[in-house]
Amino acid sequence: MWQKSMDLTDLIFDFLKDLPADEKFSLTNQLNRCVCSIPSNIAEGSGKRTKLHFGEFLSTALTSSFELETQLLIANEGNMVIIKS
């Protein structure tokens, strides 16, 4: 799960390079923060002593993935998505 979230982070970083310059400090910043939060929370939670604590961090990672999805939908609705051939 952690490795897949790291792969997702790489994909989003590549995507961010193609966003318009005027989005560099707003949507780009938001996408960067939420995608980095996913593997970070999985890693932090894996060091907790109980399954309950680990589950709380997994829940936070999941909510960050929902936030990421929303930000990507916003980028799509704003016609900021650049499709590479």
N, CA, C and O atoms as a MOPAC input file, in Angstrom:
PM7 MOZYME 1SCF
protein

 N      0.82800 1    -1.17400 1     0.00000 1
 C      0.00000 1     0.00000 1     0.00000 1
 C      0.88700 1     1.25800 1     0.00000 1
 O      0.62700 1     2.21800 1    -0.72600 1
 N      1.94100 1     1.22700 1     0.83400 1
 C      2.84100 1     2.38000 1     0.88600 1
 C      3.51500 1     2.59000 1    -0.46300 1
 O      3.61200 1     3.72400 1    -0.93200 1
 N      3.98900 1     1.50400 1    -1.10100 1
 C      4.67500 1     1.62600 1    -2.38900 1
 C      3.73400 1     2.17200 1    -3.46500 1
 O      4.13600 1     3.00600 1    -4.27600 1
 N      2.51600 1     1.71600 1    -3.47200 1
 C      1.54800 1     2.22800 1    -4.45500 1
 C      1.29500 1     3.72000 1    -4.23700 1
 O      1.12800 1     4.46700 1    -5.20100 1
 N      1.26600 1     4.15000 1    -2.99600 1
 C      1.06300 1     5.57600 1    -2.74000 1
 C      2.30000 1     6.38400 1    -3.13500 1
 O      2.17500 1     7.54000 1    -3.53900 1
 N      3.47300 1     5.79900 1    -3.02400 1
 C      4.69400 1     6.46900 1    -3.50400 1
 C      4.66200 1     6.58500 1    -5.02800 1
 O      5.05500 1     7.61100 1    -5.58300 1
 N      4.19600 1     5.53500 1    -5.70200 1
 C      4.05200 1     5.58000 1    -7.16300 1
 C      3.05500 1     6.66000 1    -7.57600 1
 O      3.27400 1     7.37900 1    -8.55100 1
 N      1.96500 1     6.76600 1    -6.83000 1
 C      0.96700 1     7.81300 1    -7.09400 1
 C      1.59700 1     9.19300 1    -6.92300 1
 O      1.33000 1    10.10000 1    -7.71100 1
 N      2.41700 1     9.35100 1    -5.91600 1
 C      3.09800 1    10.62600 1    -5.68500 1
 C      3.95400 1    11.00100 1    -6.88500 1
 O      3.95300 1    12.15300 1    -7.31700 1
 N      4.68500 1    10.03200 1    -7.42300 1
 C      5.49900 1    10.29100 1    -8.61900 1
 C      4.63000 1    10.72800 1    -9.79700 1
 O      4.98400 1    11.65400 1   -10.52700 1
 N      3.49300 1    10.05900 1    -9.97900 1
 C      2.58700 1    10.42200 1   -11.07700 1
 C      2.06100 1    11.85000 1   -10.92200 1
 O      1.99300 1    12.60900 1   -11.89000 1
 N      1.69800 1    12.19600 1    -9.71000 1
 C      1.16800 1    13.54500 1    -9.47000 1
 C      2.26000 1    14.58600 1    -9.66700 1
 O      1.99600 1    15.64800 1   -10.23000 1
 N      3.47400 1    14.31000 1    -9.22000 1
 C      4.57300 1    15.25300 1    -9.44100 1
 C      4.78700 1    15.49600 1   -10.93600 1
 O      5.03800 1    16.62700 1   -11.35200 1
 N      4.69000 1    14.44100 1   -11.74000 1
 C      4.80800 1    14.61000 1   -13.19700 1
 C      3.65000 1    15.44700 1   -13.73300 1
 O      3.84600 1    16.31500 1   -14.58400 1
 N      2.45600 1    15.18600 1   -13.23700 1
 C      1.27200 1    15.94100 1   -13.64700 1
 C      1.42900 1    17.42400 1   -13.30600 1
 O      1.06300 1    18.28900 1   -14.10200 1
 N      1.97000 1    17.71400 1   -12.12700 1
 C      2.10300 1    19.09500 1   -11.67200 1
 C      3.02400 1    19.92300 1   -12.56500 1
 O      2.85100 1    21.13500 1   -12.69000 1
 N      3.98700 1    19.27300 1   -13.17400 1
 C      4.90900 1    19.98300 1   -14.06700 1
 C      4.18400 1    20.59100 1   -15.25900 1
 O      4.65800 1    21.56100 1   -15.85000 1
 N      3.03900 1    20.02400 1   -15.61300 1
 C      2.30100 1    20.46000 1   -16.79400 1
 C      1.14400 1    21.41800 1   -16.50000 1
 O      0.45300 1    21.85600 1   -17.41900 1
 N      0.93600 1    21.73900 1   -15.23600 1
 C     -0.13000 1    22.69200 1   -14.92700 1
 C      0.29000 1    24.09400 1   -15.35100 1
 O      1.48100 1    24.40500 1   -15.38100 1
 N     -0.67600 1    24.93500 1   -15.67800 1
 C     -0.34900 1    26.31300 1   -16.06700 1
 C      0.42200 1    27.04200 1   -14.96600 1
 O      0.25200 1    26.76300 1   -13.77900 1
 N      1.26500 1    27.97400 1   -15.38200 1
 C      2.11600 1    28.71100 1   -14.44300 1
 C      1.31100 1    29.44300 1   -13.37600 1
 O      1.76000 1    29.56600 1   -12.23600 1
 N      0.12000 1    29.93300 1   -13.73800 1
 C     -0.67300 1    30.67800 1   -12.75900 1
 C     -1.26000 1    29.79000 1   -11.66900 1
 O     -1.86000 1    30.29500 1   -10.72100 1
 N     -1.09700 1    28.48300 1   -11.79000 1
 C     -1.57100 1    27.55800 1   -10.75400 1
 C     -0.43900 1    27.07300 1    -9.85700 1
 O     -0.67000 1    26.24400 1    -8.97600 1
 N      0.75800 1    27.56200 1   -10.05700 1
 C      1.91900 1    27.04600 1    -9.32800 1
 C      1.81600 1    27.20700 1    -7.81400 1
 O      2.38900 1    26.40700 1    -7.07400 1
 N      1.09700 1    28.22400 1    -7.33800 1
 C      1.05800 1    28.44400 1    -5.89400 1
 C     -0.31100 1    28.22500 1    -5.28500 1
 O     -0.50000 1    28.51200 1    -4.10300 1
 N     -1.26000 1    27.73400 1    -6.03600 1
 C     -2.57100 1    27.48000 1    -5.45700 1
 C     -2.92300 1    25.99800 1    -5.57900 1
 O     -2.69900 1    25.23300 1    -4.64100 1
 N     -3.46200 1    25.59300 1    -6.70200 1
 C     -3.85900 1    24.19800 1    -6.87300 1
 C     -2.64400 1    23.27300 1    -6.81200 1
 O     -2.72700 1    22.18500 1    -6.24300 1
 N     -1.53400 1    23.68700 1    -7.38300 1
 C     -0.32100 1    22.86700 1    -7.35400 1
 C      0.11700 1    22.60900 1    -5.92000 1
 O      0.45600 1    21.48400 1    -5.55600 1
 N      0.10500 1    23.64600 1    -5.12400 1
 C      0.49800 1    23.51000 1    -3.72400 1
 C     -0.43600 1    22.54800 1    -2.99800 1
 O      0.01400 1    21.69100 1    -2.23800 1
 N     -1.71500 1    22.69100 1    -3.23000 1
 C     -2.70400 1    21.83100 1    -2.57000 1
 C     -2.54000 1    20.37500 1    -2.99900 1
 O     -2.57600 1    19.47400 1    -2.16100 1
 N     -2.36000 1    20.14100 1    -4.29300 1
 C     -2.15400 1    18.76900 1    -4.78900 1
 C     -0.88800 1    18.16200 1    -4.19500 1
 O     -0.87500 1    16.99800 1    -3.79200 1
 N      0.15500 1    18.94700 1    -4.14700 1
 C      1.43200 1    18.47000 1    -3.60900 1
 C      1.28600 1    18.05400 1    -2.14400 1
 O      1.76200 1    16.99300 1    -1.74100 1
 N      0.63300 1    18.88800 1    -1.36600 1
 C      0.48700 1    18.58200 1     0.05800 1
 C     -0.37000 1    17.34700 1     0.31200 1
 O     -0.02500 1    16.52200 1     1.15800 1
 N     -1.48000 1    17.20700 1    -0.40600 1
 C     -2.33700 1    16.05200 1    -0.11100 1
 C     -1.74200 1    14.75200 1    -0.63400 1
 O     -1.91300 1    13.70900 1    -0.00300 1
 N     -1.04100 1    14.78500 1    -1.78100 1
 C     -0.46200 1    13.53500 1    -2.28100 1
 C      0.71300 1    13.08600 1    -1.39800 1
 O      0.92100 1    11.88800 1    -1.20500 1
 N      1.46600 1    14.03000 1    -0.87000 1
 C      2.57800 1    13.67100 1     0.02600 1
 C      2.06200 1    13.14100 1     1.36100 1
 O      2.73400 1    12.34800 1     2.02100 1
 N      0.88900 1    13.57300 1     1.74800 1
 C      0.29900 1    13.14300 1     3.00300 1
 C     -0.05700 1    11.65100 1     3.00100 1
 O     -0.03700 1    11.00600 1     4.04900 1
 N     -0.37400 1    11.11800 1     1.84800 1
 C     -0.82700 1     9.71900 1     1.78300 1
 C      0.26700 1     8.75100 1     2.22800 1
 O      0.06600 1     8.03700 1     3.21000 1
 N      1.42400 1     8.69200 1     1.54700 1
 C      2.45100 1     7.74900 1     2.00700 1
 C      3.04000 1     8.13900 1     3.36600 1
 O      3.47200 1     7.27600 1     4.13100 1
 N      3.05400 1     9.43800 1     3.66100 1
 C      3.60000 1     9.88500 1     4.94700 1
 C      2.77300 1     9.34000 1     6.10900 1
 O      3.33200 1     8.88900 1     7.10900 1
 N      1.45000 1     9.37800 1     5.98400 1
 C      0.60200 1     8.85700 1     7.05400 1
 C      0.66300 1     7.34000 1     7.15100 1
 O      0.58700 1     6.78700 1     8.24800 1
 N      0.79900 1     6.66800 1     6.03000 1
 C      0.95400 1     5.20600 1     6.07200 1
 C      2.24400 1     4.85000 1     6.80000 1
 O      2.26200 1     3.95900 1     7.64900 1
 N      3.32400 1     5.55300 1     6.46200 1
 C      4.61500 1     5.28300 1     7.10300 1
 C      4.56800 1     5.58900 1     8.59500 1
 O      5.03100 1     4.79200 1     9.41200 1
 N      4.00900 1     6.74200 1     8.95000 1
 C      3.94800 1     7.11200 1    10.36200 1
 C      3.08500 1     6.12600 1    11.15000 1
 O      3.44200 1     5.72600 1    12.25800 1
 N      1.96800 1     5.74700 1    10.58000 1
 C      1.08100 1     4.81200 1    11.26100 1
 C      1.69100 1     3.44200 1    11.45700 1
 O      1.38800 1     2.75600 1    12.43300 1
 N      2.55600 1     3.03700 1    10.52800 1
 C      3.16600 1     1.70600 1    10.64700 1
 C      4.08600 1     1.60700 1    11.85700 1
 O      4.41200 1     0.50800 1    12.30500 1
 N      4.50300 1     2.74800 1    12.38300 1
 C      5.35900 1     2.74000 1    13.56900 1
 C      4.59900 1     2.79400 1    14.87800 1
 O      5.21200 1     2.81100 1    15.94500 1
 N      3.29600 1     2.82000 1    14.82200 1
 C      2.49500 1     2.88700 1    16.04700 1
 C      2.39800 1     1.51100 1    16.70000 1
 O      2.56800 1     0.48000 1    16.04800 1
 N      2.12500 1     1.52000 1    17.97400 1
 C      2.15600 1     0.27500 1    18.74700 1
 C      0.91300 1    -0.58800 1    18.61200 1
 O      0.98000 1    -1.80200 1    18.80200 1
 N     -0.21600 1     0.01800 1    18.28800 1
 C     -1.44700 1    -0.77000 1    18.22700 1
 C     -2.07400 1    -0.68100 1    16.83900 1
 O     -1.83700 1     0.26100 1    16.08400 1
 N     -2.87200 1    -1.68100 1    16.53400 1
 C     -3.59500 1    -1.67200 1    15.26200 1
 C     -4.58400 1    -0.51500 1    15.20400 1
 O     -4.84100 1     0.03000 1    14.13100 1
 N     -5.13300 1    -0.14300 1    16.33600 1
 C     -6.07400 1     0.97500 1    16.38200 1
 C     -5.38300 1     2.27100 1    15.96100 1
 O     -5.92200 1     3.02900 1    15.15400 1
 N     -4.19800 1     2.52700 1    16.50000 1
 C     -3.46100 1     3.73100 1    16.12200 1
 C     -3.06700 1     3.68800 1    14.64900 1
 O     -3.16900 1     4.69300 1    13.94500 1
 N     -2.62200 1     2.53600 1    14.19000 1
 C     -2.27100 1     2.38300 1    12.78000 1
 C     -3.48800 1     2.67200 1    11.91300 1
 O     -3.38300 1     3.35600 1    10.89400 1
 N     -4.63500 1     2.15600 1    12.31500 1
 C     -5.87300 1     2.38400 1    11.57000 1
 C     -6.24200 1     3.85700 1    11.47400 1
 O     -6.77100 1     4.30400 1    10.45600 1
 N     -5.96600 1     4.60600 1    12.52600 1
 C     -6.24000 1     6.04500 1    12.49600 1
 C     -5.39600 1     6.73400 1    11.42400 1
 O     -5.88900 1     7.60900 1    10.71300 1
 N     -4.13400 1     6.34300 1    11.30700 1
 C     -3.26900 1     6.93800 1    10.29300 1
 C     -3.66500 1     6.48900 1     8.89100 1
 O     -3.56400 1     7.26000 1     7.93700 1
 N     -4.11700 1     5.24000 1     8.76700 1
 C     -4.61900 1     4.78000 1     7.46900 1
 C     -5.87200 1     5.56000 1     7.08500 1
 O     -6.07300 1     5.88000 1     5.91300 1
 N     -6.70600 1     5.86200 1     8.06200 1
 C     -7.89600 1     6.65900 1     7.80200 1
 C     -7.51700 1     8.05600 1     7.31500 1
 O     -8.15200 1     8.58900 1     6.40400 1
 N     -6.49700 1     8.64500 1     7.91100 1
 C     -6.03200 1     9.96100 1     7.47400 1
 C     -5.48100 1     9.88800 1     6.05700 1
 O     -5.72100 1    10.78600 1     5.24900 1
 N     -4.74000 1     8.82200 1     5.75000 1
 C     -4.22200 1     8.64200 1     4.39100 1
 C     -5.37000 1     8.51400 1     3.39000 1
 O     -5.30200 1     9.05900 1     2.28800 1
 N     -6.41300 1     7.79900 1     3.77500 1
 C     -7.57500 1     7.63400 1     2.90600 1
 C     -8.26100 1     8.97400 1     2.65800 1
 O     -8.62500 1     9.28400 1     1.52300 1
 N     -8.43900 1     9.76200 1     3.70400 1
 C     -9.08300 1    11.05700 1     3.50600 1
 C     -8.22400 1    11.97900 1     2.64200 1
 O     -8.75700 1    12.79800 1     1.89300 1
 N     -6.90700 1    11.85300 1     2.73900 1
 C     -6.02800 1    12.62900 1     1.85200 1
 C     -6.20100 1    12.19500 1     0.40800 1
 O     -6.10800 1    13.01600 1    -0.50300 1
 N     -6.45300 1    10.90100 1     0.19100 1
 C     -6.67900 1    10.43400 1    -1.18300 1
 C     -7.98500 1    10.99500 1    -1.74000 1
 O     -8.07500 1    11.28300 1    -2.93300 1
 N     -8.99900 1    11.15100 1    -0.88300 1
 C    -10.25300 1    11.77700 1    -1.32000 1
 C    -10.02100 1    13.24900 1    -1.65600 1
 O    -10.57300 1    13.76900 1    -2.62600 1
 N     -9.20600 1    13.90600 1    -0.85100 1
 C     -8.86700 1    15.30200 1    -1.12400 1
 C     -8.13200 1    15.40900 1    -2.45300 1
 O     -8.41400 1    16.30600 1    -3.24700 1
 N     -7.19000 1    14.50000 1    -2.70100 1
 C     -6.45200 1    14.48700 1    -3.96300 1
 C     -7.40600 1    14.31500 1    -5.13400 1
 O     -7.30300 1    15.02600 1    -6.13400 1
 N     -8.33100 1    13.37400 1    -5.01200 1
 C     -9.29700 1    13.14800 1    -6.07800 1
 C    -10.09500 1    14.42100 1    -6.36900 1
 O    -10.31600 1    14.77000 1    -7.52900 1
 N    -10.51800 1    15.09800 1    -5.32900 1
 C    -11.28300 1    16.33100 1    -5.49600 1
 C    -10.45400 1    17.40200 1    -6.19500 1
 O    -10.95500 1    18.09000 1    -7.08400 1
 N     -9.19800 1    17.54800 1    -5.80200 1
 C     -8.32600 1    18.54600 1    -6.42600 1
 C     -8.11500 1    18.23400 1    -7.91000 1
 O     -8.07700 1    19.14400 1    -8.73700 1
 N     -7.97800 1    16.95600 1    -8.24200 1
 C     -7.82100 1    16.56700 1    -9.64900 1
 C     -9.10500 1    16.84200 1   -10.43800 1
 O     -9.04500 1    17.25000 1   -11.59800 1
 N    -10.26300 1    16.62000 1    -9.81200 1
 C    -11.53500 1    16.95100 1   -10.46900 1
 C    -11.65100 1    18.44900 1   -10.70300 1
 O    -12.15000 1    18.88100 1   -11.74200 1
 N    -11.19300 1    19.24200 1    -9.74200 1
 C    -11.19400 1    20.69400 1    -9.90300 1
 C    -10.29700 1    21.09200 1   -11.06800 1
 O    -10.67200 1    21.93900 1   -11.87900 1
 N     -9.12100 1    20.49100 1   -11.15700 1
 C     -8.21100 1    20.78100 1   -12.26900 1
 C     -8.85300 1    20.41000 1   -13.60300 1
 O     -8.70000 1    21.12400 1   -14.59400 1
 N     -9.56600 1    19.29900 1   -13.62100 1
 C    -10.23900 1    18.86300 1   -14.84400 1
 C    -11.36600 1    19.82100 1   -15.21700 1
 O    -11.50600 1    20.19800 1   -16.38100 1
 N    -12.16200 1    20.21000 1   -14.23600 1
 C    -13.27400 1    21.13500 1   -14.49000 1
 C    -12.77200 1    22.49400 1   -14.95700 1
 O    -13.43200 1    23.16400 1   -15.75100 1
 N    -11.60600 1    22.90000 1   -14.46400 1
 C    -11.03500 1    24.17300 1   -14.85000 1
 C    -10.22900 1    24.09600 1   -16.13800 1
 O     -9.52000 1    25.03700 1   -16.49500 1
 N    -10.34200 1    22.97000 1   -16.83100 1
 C     -9.61500 1    22.73700 1   -18.08100 1
 C     -8.10400 1    22.94500 1   -17.93300 1
 O     -7.44200 1    23.43000 1   -18.85100 1
 N     -7.57100 1    22.57200 1   -16.76700 1
 C     -6.13800 1    22.69700 1   -16.52400 1
 C     -5.40900 1    21.39900 1   -16.85300 1
 O     -4.18000 1    21.36900 1   -16.90300 1
 N     -6.15600 1    20.34400 1   -17.07500 1
 C     -5.54500 1    19.05900 1   -17.34600 1
 C     -5.02100 1    19.02800 1   -18.76200 1
 O     -5.74900 1    19.31600 1   -19.71200 1
 N     -3.77500 1    18.68100 1   -18.89800 1
 C     -3.13000 1    18.57700 1   -20.19700 1
 C     -2.96200 1    17.09700 1   -20.49800 1
 O     -2.28800 1    16.38300 1   -19.75500 1
 N     -3.55500 1    16.64200 1   -21.55700 1
 C     -3.46000 1    15.23700 1   -21.94100 1
 C     -2.25500 1    15.05500 1   -22.84800 1
 O     -2.15000 1    15.68800 1   -23.89800 1
 N     -1.34100 1    14.17500 1   -22.42600 1
 C     -0.15400 1    13.90000 1   -23.22100 1
 C     -0.45200 1    12.76800 1   -24.19000 1
 O     -1.16100 1    11.82300 1   -23.84700 1
 N      0.08300 1    12.86100 1   -25.39000 1
 C     -0.12400 1    11.75900 1   -26.33100 1
 C      1.04700 1    10.80800 1   -26.32900 1
 O      1.04300 1     9.82100 1   -27.06400 1

